[in-house]
């Protein structure tokens, strides 16, 4: 053993001295690892709370009514457009009179109507997109094609 080892008192004393230095350093600079662990715990707690909150949606009469009303605009738009074609063939004069009335609508109001319809259907599509489950392609789920073992990947698969 060297001179420093004799002065300090052996491997156990060196380890104790290192722990003391680490504890003293954490007084002035917080541990980044512990901060990340606490952040991950807080995120998991928030996700679990959201999961509990939205995991069992209530299906009362009001929820069923609103879901039913949300399903009406698309059929109304589709059948209404077909109805306009039928109306144009049945009574062309009245149809032309109503189209002249639509021509009097200012252009900014048409832009506003387009934005409302686009946001309505965009929000519905985004809602369906968020609700759908993500599936891993079968080729990626099998692992590397060469058959080489990847310990980190196997550990990750074991945890999830």
FIKOLZA-1660 file (N, C-alpha, C; in steps of 0.1 Angstrom, whole numbers, plus 5000, padded with zeros to 4 digits):
% residues 160
   i   px   py   pz ch aa at
   1 5008 4988 5000  A  X  N
   1 5000 5000 5000  A  X CA
   1 5009 5012 5000  A  X  C
   2 5004 5023 4994  A  X  N
   2 5012 5035 4993  A  X CA
   2 5010 5044 5005  A  X  C
   3 5016 5056 5004  A  X  N
   3 5017 5065 5015  A  X CA
   3 5002 5071 5018  A  X  C
   4 4995 5073 5007  A  X  N
   4 4982 5079 5009  A  X CA
   4 4973 5069 5016  A  X  C
   5 4974 5056 5012  A  X  N
   5 4966 5046 5018  A  X CA
   5 4969 5044 5033  A  X  C
   6 4982 5046 5037  A  X  N
   6 4985 5045 5051  A  X CA
   6 4980 5057 5058  A  X  C
   7 4980 5069 5052  A  X  N
   7 4975 5081 5059  A  X CA
   7 4960 5081 5061  A  X  C
   8 4953 5076 5051  A  X  N
   8 4938 5076 5052  A  X CA
   8 4933 5065 5060  A  X  C
   9 4939 5053 5058  A  X  N
   9 4935 5042 5066  A  X CA
   9 4929 5030 5059  A  X  C
  10 4931 5028 5046  A  X  N
  10 4926 5016 5039  A  X CA
  10 4914 5019 5030  A  X  C
  11 4909 5008 5023  A  X  N
  11 4899 5010 5013  A  X CA
  11 4885 5014 5020  A  X  C
  12 4882 5010 5032  A  X  N
  12 4869 5014 5038  A  X CA
  12 4869 5028 5041  A  X  C
  13 4881 5033 5046  A  X  N
  13 4882 5048 5049  A  X CA
  13 4881 5056 5037  A  X  C
  14 4887 5051 5026  A  X  N
  14 4886 5059 5013  A  X CA
  14 4872 5059 5008  A  X  C
  15 4865 5048 5009  A  X  N
  15 4851 5048 5005  A  X CA
  15 4842 5058 5014  A  X  C
  16 4845 5058 5027  A  X  N
  16 4838 5067 5036  A  X CA
  16 4841 5081 5032  A  X  C
  17 4853 5084 5029  A  X  N
  17 4857 5098 5026  A  X CA
  17 4851 5102 5013  A  X  C
  18 4850 5093 5003  A  X  N
  18 4843 5096 4990  A  X CA
  18 4828 5099 4993  A  X  C
  19 4822 5091 5001  A  X  N
  19 4807 5093 5004  A  X CA
  19 4805 5107 5011  A  X  C
  20 4814 5110 5020  A  X  N
  20 4813 5123 5027  A  X CA
  20 4815 5135 5017  A  X  C
  21 4824 5133 5008  A  X  N
  21 4826 5144 4997  A  X CA
  21 4814 5145 4989  A  X  C
  22 4808 5133 4985  A  X  N
  22 4796 5134 4977  A  X CA
  22 4785 5140 4984  A  X  C
  23 4783 5137 4997  A  X  N
  23 4772 5143 5005  A  X CA
  23 4775 5158 5006  A  X  C
  24 4787 5163 5008  A  X  N
  24 4790 5177 5009  A  X CA
  24 4788 5184 4995  A  X  C
  25 4791 5177 4984  A  X  N
  25 4789 5183 4971  A  X CA
  25 4774 5185 4968  A  X  C
  26 4766 5176 4973  A  X  N
  26 4751 5177 4970  A  X CA
  26 4745 5188 4978  A  X  C
  27 4751 5192 4989  A  X  N
  27 4746 5204 4996  A  X CA
  27 4746 5216 4987  A  X  C
  28 4757 5218 4979  A  X  N
  28 4758 5230 4971  A  X CA
  28 4752 5228 4957  A  X  C
  29 4753 5216 4951  A  X  N
  29 4748 5213 4938  A  X CA
  29 4739 5201 4939  A  X  C
  30 4726 5202 4936  A  X  N
  30 4717 5190 4938  A  X CA
  30 4720 5179 4928  A  X  C
  31 4717 5167 4931  A  X  N
  31 4720 5156 4923  A  X CA
  31 4711 5156 4911  A  X  C
  32 4717 5156 4899  A  X  N
  32 4709 5157 4887  A  X CA
  32 4702 5143 4885  A  X  C
  33 4708 5133 4889  A  X  N
  33 4701 5120 4887  A  X CA
  33 4689 5119 4896  A  X  C
  34 4690 5124 4908  A  X  N
  34 4678 5123 4917  A  X CA
  34 4667 5133 4912  A  X  C
  35 4671 5144 4906  A  X  N
  35 4661 5154 4901  A  X CA
  35 4654 5147 4889  A  X  C
  36 4661 5139 4881  A  X  N
  36 4654 5133 4870  A  X CA
  36 4645 5122 4875  A  X  C
  37 4649 5115 4885  A  X  N
  37 4641 5104 4891  A  X CA
  37 4628 5110 4897  A  X  C
  38 4629 5121 4904  A  X  N
  38 4617 5128 4909  A  X CA
  38 4608 5133 4898  A  X  C
  39 4614 5138 4887  A  X  N
  39 4606 5143 4876  A  X CA
  39 4599 5132 4870  A  X  C
  40 4605 5120 4868  A  X  N
  40 4599 5109 4862  A  X CA
  40 4588 5104 4871  A  X  C
  41 4590 5104 4884  A  X  N
  41 4579 5099 4893  A  X CA
  41 4567 5109 4893  A  X  C
  42 4570 5122 4892  A  X  N
  42 4559 5131 4891  A  X CA
  42 4551 5130 4878  A  X  C
  43 4558 5127 4867  A  X  N
  43 4551 5125 4854  A  X CA
  43 4543 5112 4854  A  X  C
  44 4548 5102 4860  A  X  N
  44 4541 5089 4861  A  X CA
  44 4528 5091 4870  A  X  C
  45 4530 5099 4881  A  X  N
  45 4518 5101 4890  A  X CA
  45 4507 5109 4882  A  X  C
  46 4512 5119 4874  A  X  N
  46 4502 5126 4866  A  X CA
  46 4495 5118 4856  A  X  C
  47 4503 5109 4849  A  X  N
  47 4497 5100 4839  A  X CA
  47 4488 5090 4845  A  X  C
  48 4491 5085 4857  A  X  N
  48 4482 5076 4864  A  X CA
  48 4469 5083 4868  A  X  C
  49 4470 5095 4872  A  X  N
  49 4458 5103 4876  A  X CA
  49 4449 5105 4864  A  X  C
  50 4456 5109 4852  A  X  N
  50 4448 5111 4840  A  X CA
  50 4442 5098 4835  A  X  C
  51 4449 5087 4837  A  X  N
  51 4444 5074 4833  A  X CA
  51 4432 5070 4841  A  X  C
  52 4433 5073 4854  A  X  N
  52 4421 5070 4863  A  X CA
  52 4409 5079 4860  A  X  C
  53 4412 5091 4856  A  X  N
  53 4401 5101 4854  A  X CA
  53 4394 5097 4841  A  X  C
  54 4402 5094 4830  A  X  N
  54 4396 5092 4817  A  X CA
  54 4394 5077 4814  A  X  C
  55 4398 5068 4822  A  X  N
  55 4398 5054 4819  A  X CA
  55 4383 5049 4819  A  X  C
  56 4375 5054 4827  A  X  N
  56 4361 5049 4828  A  X CA
  56 4352 5061 4825  A  X  C
  57 4350 5064 4812  A  X  N
  57 4341 5076 4809  A  X CA
  57 4327 5073 4813  A  X  C
  58 4320 5083 4818  A  X  N
  58 4306 5082 4822  A  X CA
  58 4298 5081 4809  A  X  C
  59 4288 5073 4810  A  X  N
  59 4279 5071 4798  A  X CA
  59 4265 5073 4803  A  X  C
  60 4262 5085 4807  A  X  N
  60 4248 5089 4811  A  X CA
  60 4240 5093 4799  A  X  C
  61 4228 5098 4802  A  X  N
  61 4219 5101 4791  A  X CA
  61 4224 5114 4784  A  X  C
  62 4230 5123 4791  A  X  N
  62 4235 5135 4785  A  X CA
  62 4247 5132 4775  A  X  C
  63 4256 5123 4780  A  X  N
  63 4267 5119 4771  A  X CA
  63 4262 5112 4758  A  X  C
  64 4252 5103 4760  A  X  N
  64 4246 5097 4748  A  X CA
  64 4240 5107 4739  A  X  C
  65 4233 5117 4744  A  X  N
  65 4227 5127 4736  A  X CA
  65 4237 5135 4728  A  X  C
  66 4248 5140 4735  A  X  N
  66 4258 5148 4729  A  X CA
  66 4265 5139 4718  A  X  C
  67 4268 5126 4721  A  X  N
  67 4274 5118 4711  A  X CA
  67 4265 5116 4699  A  X  C
  68 4252 5115 4701  A  X  N
  68 4242 5114 4690  A  X CA
  68 4242 5127 4682  A  X  C
  69 4242 5139 4689  A  X  N
  69 4242 5151 4681  A  X CA
  69 4255 5153 4673  A  X  C
  70 4266 5148 4679  A  X  N
  70 4279 5149 4672  A  X CA
  70 4279 5141 4659  A  X  C
  71 4271 5131 4658  A  X  N
  71 4271 5123 4646  A  X CA
  71 4261 5128 4635  A  X  C
  72 4254 5139 4638  A  X  N
  72 4244 5144 4628  A  X CA
  72 4250 5153 4617  A  X  C
  73 4260 5162 4619  A  X  N
  73 4264 5171 4608  A  X CA
  73 4268 5164 4595  A  X  C
  74 4276 5153 4596  A  X  N
  74 4280 5147 4583  A  X CA
  74 4269 5142 4575  A  X  C
  75 4259 5134 4581  A  X  N
  75 4248 5130 4573  A  X CA
  75 4240 5142 4568  A  X  C
  76 4238 5152 4576  A  X  N
  76 4230 5163 4571  A  X CA
  76 4237 5170 4560  A  X  C
  77 4250 5172 4560  A  X  N
  77 4257 5178 4549  A  X CA
  77 4256 5169 4536  A  X  C
  78 4258 5156 4538  A  X  N
  78 4258 5148 4526  A  X CA
  78 4244 5147 4520  A  X  C
  79 4234 5145 4528  A  X  N
  79 4220 5144 4523  A  X CA
  79 4215 5158 4518  A  X  C
  80 4219 5168 4525  A  X  N
  80 4216 5182 4521  A  X CA
  80 4221 5185 4507  A  X  C
  81 4233 5181 4504  A  X  N
  81 4239 5184 4491  A  X CA
  81 4232 5176 4480  A  X  C
  82 4229 5163 4483  A  X  N
  82 4221 5156 4473  A  X CA
  82 4207 5162 4472  A  X  C
  83 4201 5167 4483  A  X  N
  83 4188 5174 4482  A  X CA
  83 4189 5186 4474  A  X  C
  84 4200 5193 4474  A  X  N
  84 4201 5205 4465  A  X CA
  84 4200 5201 4450  A  X  C
  85 4207 5190 4447  A  X  N
  85 4206 5186 4433  A  X CA
  85 4192 5182 4429  A  X  C
  86 4185 5175 4438  A  X  N
  86 4171 5171 4435  A  X CA
  86 4162 5184 4434  A  X  C
  87 4164 5194 4443  A  X  N
  87 4157 5206 4443  A  X CA
  87 4159 5214 4430  A  X  C
  88 4172 5214 4425  A  X  N
  88 4175 5221 4413  A  X CA
  88 4168 5215 4401  A  X  C
  89 4165 5201 4401  A  X  N
  89 4158 5195 4390  A  X CA
  89 4143 5196 4391  A  X  C
  90 4138 5197 4404  A  X  N
  90 4124 5198 4406  A  X CA
  90 4119 5212 4403  A  X  C
  91 4125 5222 4408  A  X  N
  91 4121 5236 4407  A  X CA
  91 4133 5245 4403  A  X  C
  92 4137 5245 4391  A  X  N
  92 4149 5253 4387  A  X CA
  92 4148 5268 4390  A  X  C
  93 4136 5274 4389  A  X  N
  93 4135 5288 4390  A  X CA
  93 4137 5292 4405  A  X  C
  94 4130 5285 4414  A  X  N
  94 4132 5287 4429  A  X CA
  94 4147 5284 4433  A  X  C
  95 4153 5274 4427  A  X  N
  95 4166 5271 4430  A  X CA
  95 4176 5282 4426  A  X  C
  96 4173 5287 4414  A  X  N
  96 4182 5298 4409  A  X CA
  96 4180 5311 4418  A  X  C
  97 4168 5313 4422  A  X  N
  97 4165 5325 4431  A  X CA
  97 4173 5323 4444  A  X  C
  98 4173 5312 4450  A  X  N
  98 4180 5309 4462  A  X CA
  98 4195 5310 4460  A  X  C
  99 4200 5306 4449  A  X  N
  99 4215 5307 4446  A  X CA
  99 4219 5322 4445  A  X  C
 100 4210 5330 4439  A  X  N
 100 4213 5344 4438  A  X CA
 100 4214 5350 4452  A  X  C
 101 4205 5345 4461  A  X  N
 101 4206 5350 4475  A  X CA
 101 4219 5345 4482  A  X  C
 102 4224 5334 4479  A  X  N
 102 4237 5329 4484  A  X CA
 102 4248 5337 4478  A  X  C
 103 4247 5342 4466  A  X  N
 103 4257 5350 4460  A  X CA
 103 4258 5364 4467  A  X  C
 104 4248 5368 4474  A  X  N
 104 4248 5381 4481  A  X CA
 104 4256 5380 4495  A  X  C
 105 4259 5368 4499  A  X  N
 105 4266 5366 4512  A  X CA
 105 4281 5371 4510  A  X  C
 106 4286 5380 4519  A  X  N
 106 4299 5385 4517  A  X CA
 106 4310 5374 4518  A  X  C
 107 4321 5376 4511  A  X  N
 107 4332 5366 4511  A  X CA
 107 4338 5363 4525  A  X  C
 108 4340 5373 4533  A  X  N
 108 4345 5369 4547  A  X CA
 108 4336 5360 4554  A  X  C
 109 4323 5360 4552  A  X  N
 109 4314 5351 4559  A  X CA
 109 4316 5337 4554  A  X  C
 110 4319 5335 4541  A  X  N
 110 4321 5322 4535  A  X CA
 110 4334 5317 4541  A  X  C
 111 4344 5325 4543  A  X  N
 111 4357 5321 4549  A  X CA
 111 4354 5316 4563  A  X  C
 112 4346 5324 4571  A  X  N
 112 4343 5320 4584  A  X CA
 112 4336 5306 4585  A  X  C
 113 4326 5304 4576  A  X  N
 113 4319 5292 4575  A  X CA
 113 4329 5280 4572  A  X  C
 114 4338 5283 4563  A  X  N
 114 4348 5272 4559  A  X CA
 114 4357 5269 4571  A  X  C
 115 4361 5279 4579  A  X  N
 115 4369 5276 4590  A  X CA
 115 4362 5269 4601  A  X  C
 116 4349 5272 4603  A  X  N
 116 4341 5265 4613  A  X CA
 116 4340 5250 4610  A  X  C
 117 4336 5248 4597  A  X  N
 117 4334 5234 4592  A  X CA
 117 4348 5227 4593  A  X  C
 118 4358 5233 4588  A  X  N
 118 4371 5226 4588  A  X CA
 118 4376 5223 4603  A  X  C
 119 4374 5232 4612  A  X  N
 119 4378 5229 4626  A  X CA
 119 4369 5219 4632  A  X  C
 120 4357 5219 4628  A  X  N
 120 4348 5208 4634  A  X CA
 120 4352 5195 4630  A  X  C
 121 4354 5193 4617  A  X  N
 121 4358 5180 4612  A  X CA
 121 4372 5176 4615  A  X  C
 122 4381 5186 4616  A  X  N
 122 4395 5184 4620  A  X CA
 122 4396 5179 4634  A  X  C
 123 4387 5186 4643  A  X  N
 123 4388 5182 4657  A  X CA
 123 4382 5168 4659  A  X  C
 124 4372 5164 4651  A  X  N
 124 4366 5151 4652  A  X CA
 124 4377 5140 4647  A  X  C
 125 4383 5144 4636  A  X  N
 125 4394 5134 4631  A  X CA
 125 4405 5133 4641  A  X  C
 126 4409 5144 4647  A  X  N
 126 4420 5143 4657  A  X CA
 126 4416 5135 4669  A  X  C
 127 4403 5136 4673  A  X  N
 127 4398 5128 4684  A  X CA
 127 4399 5114 4681  A  X  C
 128 4395 5110 4669  A  X  N
 128 4395 5096 4665  A  X CA
 128 4410 5091 4664  A  X  C
 129 4419 5100 4659  A  X  N
 129 4433 5096 4658  A  X CA
 129 4439 5094 4671  A  X  C
 130 4436 5102 4681  A  X  N
 130 4442 5101 4695  A  X CA
 130 4436 5088 4702  A  X  C
 131 4424 5084 4699  A  X  N
 131 4418 5073 4705  A  X CA
 131 4422 5060 4700  A  X  C
 132 4428 5060 4688  A  X  N
 132 4432 5047 4682  A  X CA
 132 4445 5042 4688  A  X  C
 133 4446 5028 4689  A  X  N
 133 4457 5022 4695  A  X CA
 133 4469 5022 4685  A  X  C
 134 4481 5023 4690  A  X  N
 134 4493 5023 4681  A  X CA
 134 4497 5008 4681  A  X  C
 135 4499 5004 4669  A  X  N
 135 4503 4990 4667  A  X CA
 135 4517 4990 4661  A  X  C
 136 4526 4981 4666  A  X  N
 136 4539 4980 4661  A  X CA
 136 4539 4971 4649  A  X  C
 137 4546 4974 4638  A  X  N
 137 4546 4965 4626  A  X CA
 137 4553 4952 4630  A  X  C
 138 4548 4941 4624  A  X  N
 138 4553 4928 4628  A  X CA
 138 4568 4926 4625  A  X  C
 139 4574 4933 4615  A  X  N
 139 4588 4931 4613  A  X CA
 139 4596 4937 4624  A  X  C
 140 4591 4948 4630  A  X  N
 140 4599 4955 4641  A  X CA
 140 4597 4947 4654  A  X  C
 141 4586 4941 4656  A  X  N
 141 4583 4933 4668  A  X CA
 141 4592 4921 4669  A  X  C
 142 4597 4916 4658  A  X  N
 142 4605 4903 4658  A  X CA
 142 4619 4906 4663  A  X  C
 143 4624 4918 4661  A  X  N
 143 4638 4921 4665  A  X CA
 143 4647 4921 4653  A  X  C
 144 4660 4921 4655  A  X  N
 144 4669 4922 4644  A  X CA
 144 4669 4910 4635  A  X  C
 145 4670 4912 4622  A  X  N
 145 4669 4901 4613  A  X CA
 145 4682 4892 4614  A  X  C
 146 4693 4897 4618  A  X  N
 146 4705 4889 4618  A  X CA
 146 4705 4879 4630  A  X  C
 147 4696 4881 4640  A  X  N
 147 4696 4871 4651  A  X CA
 147 4705 4875 4662  A  X  C
 148 4713 4886 4661  A  X  N
 148 4722 4890 4672  A  X CA
 148 4713 4894 4684  A  X  C
 149 4718 4890 4696  A  X  N
 149 4711 4894 4708  A  X CA
 149 4714 4908 4712  A  X  C
 150 4704 4915 4716  A  X  N
 150 4706 4929 4721  A  X CA
 150 4702 4929 4735  A  X  C
 151 4711 4929 4745  A  X  N
 151 4706 4928 4759  A  X CA
 151 4698 4940 4763  A  X  C
 152 4701 4952 4759  A  X  N
 152 4693 4964 4763  A  X CA
 152 4679 4963 4758  A  X  C
 153 4678 4958 4745  A  X  N
 153 4664 4957 4739  A  X CA
 153 4656 4946 4746  A  X  C
 154 4663 4935 4750  A  X  N
 154 4656 4924 4757  A  X CA
 154 4652 4929 4771  A  X  C
 155 4660 4937 4778  A  X  N
 155 4657 4942 4791  A  X CA
 155 4644 4952 4789  A  X  C
 156 4644 4960 4779  A  X  N
 156 4633 4969 4777  A  X CA
 156 4620 4961 4774  A  X  C
 157 4621 4951 4766  A  X  N
 157 4609 4943 4763  A  X CA
 157 4604 4936 4775  A  X  C
 158 4613 4932 4784  A  X  N
 158 4609 4925 4796  A  X CA
 158 4602 4934 4805  A  X  C
 159 4605 4947 4805  A  X  N
 159 4598 4956 4814  A  X CA
 159 4585 4961 4809  A  X  C
 160 4583 4961 4796  A  X  N
 160 4570 4966 4790  A  X CA
 160 4560 4955 4787  A  X  C
% end
